[in-house]
Structures are given as C-alpha cells and as structure tokens.
Amino acid sequence: MNKPISKFIILALAAGAGLTSCNKTEEEEQAYAGTITSTSTMVTGFSIKANTKVMKNLNKVFFSIDQVKGEIYNADSLPWGTDVRKLVANITTKGESEVSIVMPSLTDGSMVTVTPSDSINFTGKDGIWLRVTSPDGSRERTYGVKVNVHTVNPDSLQWDLNGGKLPDPGLVEQQTVEFKGSYICLARNNTHDALAFTSTDAENWSPLTVDFPADAKINSLTAAESALYMLTSAGAIVSSTDAQNWSEATTGWSHIYGAYGDRIIGVKDGKWIDYPAGNSGEIPEGMPVTGTSRMWTFTNDWAISPQALFIGGVNADGNLSCDAWGFDGAKWMRLSGYLGARQLPAAEGMTLFPYFTFRVNTQNFLSSRQSMWIAMGGKLADGSFNKTVYISLDNGVNWLEGSESLQLPAEIAPRIYPSVLLVEETLTSRAIRPITSWDAPYIHLIGGYGTYGGLFNETWIGVLNRLTFKPLQ
C-alpha cells in the first residue's frame, strides 16, 4: 500500500536532489547563468569550517556539487536542531576567481552580499547564492547552496492520532494477527456473537463468516505458519487454517506463549509443551505460566536456530515477573537479571514487539539501522498500569527506559493485551530520481484493555520518523 510521507507531517528532509537557487526573474537568470565549459567559474570544493560549538566534525560533512544544475548541498541532513545561522565556508574554485555570497540578513531578512570569509546564514528557505566571477570579469556563474538540516527529530516515534477504529463499534474482545500474508481479527461483540474480519492492509476490514467455541479465549489467538490456534476456558486448543472453521486439536492446556515456526508453545499440567510436535519439558524456576506478552520469533547471526522471546507474566506462585525469557526450539533461558543487568518492572499483559533504532557515525554522519525491542504497558503489582516505554538493544538482556522521543503521547492510554502488527507500507516521493518509493515498517497498536477492563475501540499507527525519510542515493 502506498502512503505519502505527509501522513505524519514529517517531510523532514529538505531533499538535496531538488535544490535550486533563490527565485529570480528571467533577466536575473540570464545575467547570472554560468557556463559549464568555463572552468574559471567552476566551484570544485565546498565544506563548512570546523566549529565544535555548532556540532562535532562539522568540517567533515560532505557536500555534493552538481555542475550541471549549479547546486551544492549535503544529501545527508545535519542533526535536528543544528544551528546554521553563522557558519563559515571553505570554497575552492578553478583559478583565482572572485567569490561573493548573497544571503538573507539575520536582522531583517533582506538579501545582503558578503565574502566567503564572513559568517553565512543558511536558514533561508531557498538557501544562499554563491556567485563566481572569472579573473577577467568576463564570465559569471551562480550556484544555489543549501545546508540541509532535519526539521523534526528523526529518532522520535511519531503516532497517528487518527489511526481508526476497530472493525466493529460494538466489540468487547478482539485479537488481531498476521496470517498467510493477510491480517485476521477475531472478536466478540456486546451480545457475545463470534466475529471475524480480514484485511490486506490492517486498516480496511471485510467480515468473515466464523464459528468458534463460545468459551474461546480470544486474547490467546496465535498464528503459526500454517494454522491459527486459540485456547478455551476448558483447556482445549482449537485450530483453523482459514480463520472461519475451527476444530479441537488437543486438550489440557492452560496457557499459550506463542508460535515457533509451525508449532505453538504453551503450558500443560505444569510443564511446557509444543503442538503438534509433542515435545515437552520442565518449566524453569521463576518462568511465568500465564499473563505473558506475545512471544516473537527472530533470527540472528550467532544462533543456529531461530530464537523466541517473551516478557513479563505471572509465575506459578502468583508473583509477577520482570524477566525476559528466550526459547531456541528445545530449551528455555532467562535472559534478564544477570550480573546487574537492568530489568523491566514486574507486570502482566505487557506489549512487546521488535523495531529499529539508528546509530549515527559522528565521523561521516551516516546512520546505520540497529534492531531493538520495545516494551510497554502491562499491569503492575499494585494494580496500576505501566506508562513507560522501555527498550532493549541486546535481545532482552538489558532494558532501558526509552528516550522522551520514544514515549507514548498522552492520548494513548496505558493498556494491557493489545494486538501489535508491523505493517510494511510503501512511501512515495515526488522527486524524479531513481529512488521514488521505499518501504517503512508501521506499528499498528490495536485495541487493548484499560484500567476498568473495557476494550479500547481504536487503532494507533506509529513510525520512527527516520524510517520515512527518502533514502540517500
């Protein structure tokens, strides 16, 4: 699904590809038009002088020079908030050409002319003009120069406050999962009717005819590779391959942790068990037996088999857990709480999902994507709901309070057991360049239950600003 970047009002990159000099009349265009063949008016190098009061390694920011269009710009924007009002430029030309700079005045915004040794104000909407005159005065060329700065915090998690409603206004229970390339929502309304909906984009839903047991625990809905599973109040596991027709698969279960490939992993008779393989084993001491987050499966470069992760929950003794637990397909391991590792608050019904953050190299200002886990929500031991967003950069070993830019806005009330989907959406740009579209993972936070037990009839859609920026090319 194509979505314009403006959905979150985050046209945050002043795209260097489309930079031009200030608006000029036709006469001015003729007067200042340069000639590519005149090397005496060619700018061959452009950089900003070092100024640690502005930012570290400012002099290492790379500027592209488009000799055909007469444009100079940094394709990778400077960090959000960088002050570009008083910068000094290093400009290299062919020969001993005269260089002057036309820029907006800091006092009244009028256009003034300065020399390269003066401080330059790059805050103007259209940047500045750089005029190069040949030594004999016979030729002149003008370059448009733009110092691009991110206009929003790129590492802020931006939420759409109009994400939409659930598929039916009367729902009192719901759980939504991704299954076989589509999204499936199972639900009940206030008259206890069993309902199902399907969608290809997690926003526009179509109803399905469905029949599942009246005592099915909808919050337990789990999607394995080839089947859907739910737990019933009687301890049965029911399954479906189409979300519409359900039948009993096995019995005696009390909890589903989640899916691992084509298996589901859960609790039966005080032991962990998987279905349909039938493997089982002792539950490690301190490992929760109910109330856990959804279990996610992932791969990494140092593990032979896929890994799975869940957080929080209720232990067999009734105490809440603050741990993260990992599973490799055969055995469990407590990941957090060792050697002074920082932990989550003890809670049940927490929300967990994988996402991304970025590290910026301060030498070349290039950013690299890094995986992270986000944890939020959950009910604490005193009955209150957790309002803090936590992150882990080491697959659940350490948990840190997320920065202010990652915390949920006040409009998103704390909740337990919401559905979380990561929906790849295609963003588009008007720029006529090789890269005109790219994919970004949007977070769909669906439903969940509030402090009074009611279901939130809403969907929130979030994305990290940086993921919406047009990739460099």
C-alpha positions in Angstrom: 0.0 0.0 0.0 1.4 3.4 -1.0 1.4 6.1 1.6 2.7 9.7 1.2 5.2 10.8 3.8 2.9 13.7 4.8 0.6 11.3 6.7 2.6 12.2 9.8 3.6 15.7 8.6 7.2 14.6 8.5 8.6 15.9 5.3 11.7 16.0 7.4 14.4 16.0 4.7 14.9 19.1 2.6 15.7 16.9 -0.3 19.0 17.9 -1.7 18.1 16.5 -5.1 15.7 19.2 -5.8 17.6 22.2 -4.5 17.6 25.5 -6.5 18.9 28.9 -6.0 16.6 31.8 -4.9 13.7 32.8 -7.1 15.0 35.0 -9.9 13.4 37.0 -12.7 14.1 36.0 -16.3 16.5 38.9 -16.6 18.4 37.7 -13.5 18.5 34.2 -14.8 20.2 35.5 -18.0 22.5 37.7 -16.0 23.8 35.1 -13.6 23.6 32.0 -15.8 27.0 30.3 -15.9 28.6 28.1 -18.5 29.7 24.6 -17.8 32.7 25.0 -20.2 34.0 28.0 -18.3 36.3 26.3 -15.7 37.3 29.7 -14.4 33.9 30.0 -12.7 33.7 26.4 -11.5 33.4 25.6 -7.8 35.5 22.5 -7.2 35.2 22.1 -3.5 32.8 23.2 -0.7 32.8 22.5 3.0 32.0 24.2 6.3 34.8 25.2 8.7 35.1 23.3 12.0 33.0 24.7 14.8 32.6 22.5 17.8 30.1 24.9 19.3 27.7 24.0 16.5 28.5 20.3 16.2 31.4 17.9 16.3 33.1 17.2 13.0 31.2 19.9 11.2 34.1 20.3 8.7 33.7 16.6 7.7 30.1 17.0 6.4 30.2 16.0 2.7 28.7 18.4 0.1 27.7 17.3 -3.4 28.4 19.8 -6.2 26.1 19.4 -9.2 27.9 21.3 -12.0 25.1 20.8 -14.5 22.4 22.3 -12.3 24.6 24.6 -10.3 23.6 23.2 -7.0 25.7 22.5 -3.8 24.1 20.6 -1.0 24.6 17.9 1.8 22.4 15.0 0.8 22.6 13.6 4.4 20.9 16.2 6.5 22.6 17.6 9.7 21.1 16.5 13.0 17.8 18.1 14.1 18.3 21.4 15.8 21.7 22.2 14.3 22.3 26.0 14.3 23.2 27.0 10.7 22.8 30.8 11.1 26.5 31.7 11.4 28.7 29.2 9.5 32.0 29.9 7.7 32.5 28.1 4.4 35.6 26.8 2.6 35.2 27.3 -1.1 37.6 26.1 -3.8 37.4 27.4 -7.4 39.4 27.0 -10.6 41.9 29.7 -10.9 41.8 33.0 -9.0 38.1 33.7 -9.4 36.2 36.2 -7.2 33.5 34.7 -5.0 30.7 36.5 -3.3 27.7 35.2 -1.4 24.1 36.5 -1.4 22.2 35.5 1.7 19.3 36.6 3.9 20.3 39.1 6.7 19.9 37.9 10.2 18.4 41.2 11.3 15.6 41.9 8.8 15.7 39.0 6.2 16.7 41.3 3.3 19.3 39.9 0.9 22.8 41.0 1.5 26.2 40.3 -0.1 29.1 39.0 1.9 32.5 37.4 1.2 33.5 33.8 1.9 35.4 34.8 5.0 32.2 36.2 6.6 29.7 34.2 8.6 26.9 32.8 6.4 23.3 32.5 7.3 22.0 29.2 5.8 18.5 29.4 7.3 16.8 30.9 4.3 14.1 28.8 2.7 16.0 28.7 -0.6 19.5 28.6 0.8 22.0 31.1 -0.5 23.5 32.2 -3.8 27.2 31.7 -4.5 28.5 33.9 -7.3 31.7 33.1 -9.0 33.3 35.7 -11.4 36.2 34.9 -13.6 39.5 36.8 -13.0 39.0 39.0 -16.1 35.4 39.7 -15.2 34.0 38.3 -18.4 32.2 35.3 -17.1 30.0 34.8 -14.0 28.2 31.8 -12.7 25.8 31.3 -9.8 25.4 28.2 -7.6 22.5 27.6 -5.2 23.8 26.4 -1.9 21.7 24.6 0.7 22.7 23.2 4.1 20.1 20.6 4.9 19.0 20.1 8.5 16.4 17.6 9.7 13.3 19.6 10.6 12.0 17.0 13.0 13.7 14.7 15.5 14.5 11.7 13.2 14.6 9.3 16.2 11.1 10.3 17.5 8.4 7.7 17.4 5.5 9.5 15.8 1.9 8.3 16.3 -1.1 9.0 14.1 -3.8 10.1 16.5 -6.4 9.2 13.9 -5.5 5.6 13.3 -9.0 4.5 13.1 -11.5 2.2 14.9 -11.8 -1.5 15.3 -13.7 -3.3 12.5 -17.0 -3.2 14.6 -18.0 -0.5 17.1 -19.6 -2.9 19.5 -16.6 -5.2 20.2 -15.8 -6.1 23.7 -13.0 -8.6 22.9 -10.5 -8.8 20.0 -7.2 -10.1 18.9 -5.5 -9.5 15.6 -2.7 -11.4 14.0 -0.8 -11.7 10.7 -1.5 -15.0 8.9 -0.6 -16.2 5.5 0.0 -12.7 4.1 -3.2 -11.2 5.4 -4.4 -9.8 8.8 -7.1 -11.7 10.8 -9.1 -10.1 13.6 -11.2 -12.4 15.8 -13.7 -10.7 18.1 -16.9 -10.8 20.2 -19.4 -8.0 20.4 -21.5 -7.0 23.4 -24.1 -9.7 22.5 -21.4 -12.4 22.6 -21.5 -13.0 18.8 -18.4 -14.6 17.3 -17.0 -12.3 14.6 -14.1 -12.4 12.2 -12.6 -9.9 9.8 -9.8 -10.0 7.2 -7.7 -7.2 5.7 -4.7 -6.8 3.4 -3.5 -3.5 5.0 -4.7 -3.8 8.6 -6.9 -0.7 8.1 -9.8 -1.7 5.7 -11.6 -4.8 7.0 -14.0 -7.2 5.4 -16.2 -9.6 7.6 -15.9 -13.3 7.5 -18.4 -16.0 8.5 -16.9 -17.7 11.5 -17.8 -20.3 14.1 -15.5 -20.8 17.1 -16.4 -22.1 20.7 -18.3 -19.8 23.0 -15.6 -20.2 25.6 -12.6 -19.5 23.3 -10.1 -17.1 24.9 -9.8 -14.6 22.1 -6.7 -12.9 23.6 -4.9 -16.2 23.2 -5.2 -16.2 19.4 -1.8 -17.3 17.9 -0.7 -17.5 14.3 1.7 -20.3 13.4 3.0 -20.8 9.9 0.1 -22.9 8.6 -2.7 -22.7 11.3 -4.3 -20.4 13.8 -4.8 -21.6 17.4 -6.8 -20.5 20.4 -7.2 -21.7 24.0 -10.6 -22.3 25.5 -11.7 -21.9 29.1 -11.9 -25.7 29.3 -8.2 -26.1 28.4 -8.7 -27.2 24.8 -6.7 -25.9 21.9 -8.8 -25.2 18.8 -7.3 -24.6 15.4 -8.2 -23.3 12.0 -6.4 -23.0 8.6 -8.8 -20.3 7.3 -9.9 -18.3 10.4 -13.5 -19.4 9.8 -13.8 -23.1 10.6 -12.4 -24.2 13.9 -12.0 -27.7 15.4 -10.4 -29.1 18.6 -6.7 -30.0 18.2 -5.6 -31.0 21.7 -6.6 -30.6 25.4 -5.2 -30.0 28.8 -3.5 -26.6 28.2 -3.6 -23.6 30.5 -1.6 -21.0 28.5 -0.1 -20.3 25.1 3.2 -18.5 25.0 3.2 -18.1 21.2 4.2 -19.7 17.9 7.6 -21.1 17.0 7.6 -21.9 13.3 4.7 -24.2 12.6 4.4 -25.1 16.3 2.7 -23.4 19.2 4.4 -23.4 22.7 2.4 -23.4 25.9 1.8 -24.8 29.4 0.1 -28.2 30.1 0.0 -29.9 33.5 2.7 -27.6 34.9 5.1 -28.3 32.1 5.9 -26.5 28.8 4.7 -28.3 25.7 4.5 -27.8 22.0 1.9 -28.8 19.4 1.8 -30.7 17.1 5.3 -32.0 17.7 4.5 -33.1 21.2 7.9 -32.0 22.8 7.7 -31.1 26.5 9.9 -30.4 29.5 10.0 -28.9 32.9 9.3 -25.2 33.3 12.4 -23.5 34.7 12.1 -22.0 38.1 10.7 -18.4 38.0 9.4 -18.7 34.5 5.8 -17.3 34.1 3.0 -19.7 33.4 0.4 -17.2 32.3 -0.1 -13.4 31.6 3.0 -13.2 29.4 3.4 -10.9 26.4 3.1 -12.3 22.9 6.2 -14.4 22.1 8.1 -13.2 19.0 10.5 -15.4 16.9 13.6 -13.9 15.3 16.9 -14.9 13.8 20.4 -13.6 14.4 23.9 -14.2 13.1 25.2 -16.1 16.1 22.4 -18.6 16.7 21.9 -21.8 14.6 18.2 -22.0 15.2 15.5 -19.2 15.4 15.2 -17.6 18.8 11.9 -16.6 20.6 11.4 -14.0 23.2 8.6 -13.0 25.7 8.5 -10.7 28.7 6.6 -10.4 32.0 3.7 -12.6 33.2 2.6 -14.4 36.3 4.7 -17.1 37.9 3.3 -20.3 39.4 3.4 -18.8 42.9 1.3 -15.8 41.8 4.1 -13.3 41.7 4.6 -11.0 38.7 7.7 -11.4 36.6 10.1 -8.7 35.5 12.1 -11.0 33.3 12.6 -11.7 29.6 12.7 -15.4 28.6 14.2 -16.9 25.5 13.5 -20.2 23.7 15.6 -21.9 21.0 13.2 -24.6 19.9 14.3 -27.0 22.6 15.1 -25.2 25.8 14.3 -22.0 27.8 16.7 -19.5 29.3 16.1 -16.5 31.5 17.7 -13.6 29.6 17.5 -10.7 32.0 18.5 -10.2 35.6 22.1 -11.4 35.4 25.2 -9.6 36.5 23.5 -6.3 37.3 21.5 -6.2 34.0 18.7 -3.7 34.1 15.2 -5.1 34.1 11.7 -4.3 33.3 9.1 -3.6 36.0 7.3 -6.8 37.1 3.9 -6.8 35.2 1.4 -9.0 33.4 -0.1 -8.3 30.0 2.8 -6.3 28.7 3.2 -5.4 25.0 6.4 -6.5 23.2 7.5 -6.0 19.6 10.7 -5.7 17.6 11.6 -2.5 15.9 14.6 -0.4 14.8 16.7 2.4 16.0 19.7 4.1 14.3 23.3 4.8 15.2 24.9 7.9 13.6 28.6 7.8 12.9 29.9 11.2 14.1 32.8 11.0 11.7 30.8 10.7 8.4 27.3 11.3 9.8 26.0 8.2 8.0 23.3 6.3 10.0 23.1 2.5 10.4 19.9 0.6 11.3 20.0 -1.4 14.5 17.4 -3.9 15.9 15.8 -3.1 19.2 12.9 -4.4 21.2 10.1 -2.1 22.6 8.2 -3.0 25.7 5.2 -1.0 27.0 2.0 -1.2 29.0 1.2 -4.0 31.5 -0.5 -4.2 34.9 1.8 -3.7 37.9 1.6 -5.5 41.2 -0.3 -2.6 42.8 -3.0 -2.8 40.1 -1.8 0.4 38.3 -0.8 0.4 34.6 2.8 0.9 33.4 3.1 4.2 31.5 6.7 3.9 30.5 8.2 2.7 27.2 11.3 0.5 27.6 13.8 -0.7 25.0 16.4 -3.4 24.7 19.3 -3.3 22.3 20.7 -6.8 23.2 17.7 -9.1 22.7 16.2 -8.8 26.1 19.2 -8.9 28.4 19.1 -5.2 29.4 16.1 -3.0 29.4 16.4 0.8 29.5 13.8 3.5 29.8 13.3 4.8 26.3 14.2 8.4 25.5 11.5 11.0 25.7 11.1 10.9 21.9 10.0 7.2 22.2 7.5 7.6 24.9 3.8 7.3 24.1 1.8 10.6 23.7 -0.7 11.3 26.5 -3.6 10.5 24.1 -2.6 6.8 24.1 -3.8 5.5 27.5 -1.9 2.7 29.2 -3.3 -0.8 28.4 -2.8 -4.5 28.5 -3.1 -7.2 25.9 -3.4 -5.1 22.7 -2.6 -6.5 19.3 0.6 -5.3 17.7 1.2 -5.6 13.9 4.2 -4.5 12.0 2.9 -3.5 8.6 5.3 -2.7 5.7 4.0 0.3 3.9 5.4 1.9 0.7 6.2 5.6 0.9 6.4 7.7 -2.2 8.3 10.8 -3.1 7.7 13.4 -5.8 11.4 13.6 -6.6 12.2 12.4 -10.1 15.1 10.3 -9.2 16.0 6.5 -9.2 14.5 6.2 -5.7 10.9 7.3 -5.7 9.5 4.8 -3.2 10.7 2.7 -0.3 9.2 0.5 2.4 8.9 1.5 6.1 7.5 -0.7 9.0 4.5 1.0 10.6 3.4 -0.1 14.1 -0.4 -0.8 14.4 -1.4 -0.8 18.1 -4.9 -2.3 18.1 -7.4 -2.4 21.0 -6.1 -3.5 24.4 -7.9 -3.2 27.7 -7.9 -0.2 30.1 -7.8 0.1 33.8 -11.5 -0.5 34.1 -11.4 -3.6 31.9 -13.1 -2.2 28.8 -11.7 -2.7 25.3 -10.3 0.4 23.6 -12.1 0.7 20.3 -9.2 2.2 18.5 -6.1 1.6 16.4 -3.0 3.8 16.7 -0.4 3.8 13.9 3.2 4.7 14.7 6.5 5.0 12.9 10.0 6.2 13.6 10.5 9.5 11.7 13.8 8.4 10.2 12.3 5.4 8.5 10.1 7.8 6.5 13.0 9.8 5.1 13.8 9.3 1.5 16.9 7.0 1.3 20.2 8.5 0.1 21.2 7.6 -3.4 
